[in-house]
Amino acid sequence: MYNFLLLNFDDEMVNDIIVATENLRTFIKAELDKSRRCYLDKLSTELVTAFGLLPPNKANELLYKSLEQLLAALTDFIKKIYSQQKNSRNKLQKKKFENEWIIVD
């Protein structure tokens, strides 16, 4: 079912994954609340620890589960941001411009 678990990661791929995780954490850090930032810090630490201590199959499994959780957290975050933007766009503010009502962002 999970072809991902069958992959063998070399050191370069592991480093790329860790760098990508850190870059993602840096990108969304400013937008997320403290509990989510703690989650991403924990995820980064677990990934580094897993690839250093676990057999490759277990490390791959942990990586897959961690990425699934990260995807779920990011999906929730994107939905939340989209909802906030959608709500703010739908608000009509009463400003008159040449006898017409306009929508103001």
C-alpha positions in Angstrom: 0.0 0.0 0.0 2.7 2.5 0.9 5.4 2.3 -1.8 7.1 5.2 0.0 8.1 2.7 2.7 10.1 0.7 0.2 12.4 3.5 -0.7 16.0 3.5 0.5 17.2 7.0 1.4 20.9 7.8 1.0 22.5 10.5 3.0 21.9 13.2 0.4 18.2 12.5 0.3 18.0 12.5 4.1 19.7 15.9 4.2 17.4 17.2 1.5 14.4 16.1 3.5 15.7 17.6 6.7 16.5 20.9 4.9 13.1 20.9 3.3 11.4 20.4 6.7 13.5 23.2 8.2 12.7 25.5 5.3 9.0 24.7 5.6 9.1 25.3 9.3 10.8 28.7 8.8 8.3 29.7 6.1 5.2 29.1 8.2 6.6 29.9 11.6 5.4 33.4 11.6 1.9 32.4 10.7 1.4 29.5 13.1 0.5 29.7 16.8 2.9 28.5 19.5 1.6 24.9 19.7 2.0 24.3 16.0 5.5 25.8 16.1 6.3 23.3 18.9 5.0 20.5 16.7 7.2 21.4 13.8 10.3 21.7 16.1 9.4 18.2 17.5 9.0 16.8 14.0 12.4 18.1 12.9 14.0 16.6 16.0 12.3 13.3 15.5 13.4 13.1 11.9 17.0 13.8 12.8 16.9 11.3 15.6 15.1 8.6 13.5 17.5 8.7 10.7 20.4 8.5 13.1 19.2 5.7 15.3 16.5 3.6 13.6 16.9 1.0 10.9 16.0 2.4 7.4 12.5 0.7 7.3 11.5 2.1 10.7 12.9 5.6 9.8 11.0 5.5 6.5 7.8 4.6 8.3 8.2 7.4 10.9 9.0 9.8 8.1 5.8 8.8 6.2 3.7 9.2 9.3 5.3 12.5 10.2 4.7 13.8 6.7 1.1 12.7 6.8 0.6 14.6 10.1 2.4 17.6 8.7 0.2 17.5 5.6 -2.9 17.4 7.8 -1.7 20.4 9.9 -0.8 22.4 6.7 -4.2 21.6 5.2 -6.0 22.9 8.3 -3.8 26.0 8.2 -4.5 26.7 4.6 -8.3 26.2 5.1 -8.1 28.6 8.0 -6.2 31.3 6.1 -8.5 30.8 3.0 -11.6 31.2 5.2 -10.3 34.3 6.8 -9.5 35.9 3.4 -12.8 34.9 2.0 -14.7 36.4 5.0 -12.8 39.6 4.7 -13.4 39.9 1.0 -17.2 39.4 1.5 -17.6 42.3 3.8 -19.1 45.4 2.3 -17.9 48.6 3.7 -19.9 51.7 3.3 -17.8 54.0 1.2 -19.3 56.1 -1.4 -17.6 56.8 -4.6 -19.6 58.8 -7.2 -22.9 57.7 -5.8 -22.0 53.9 -5.9 -21.2 51.5 -3.1 -17.9 49.8 -3.5 -16.3 46.7 -1.9 -13.1 47.6 0.1 -10.6 45.0 1.0 
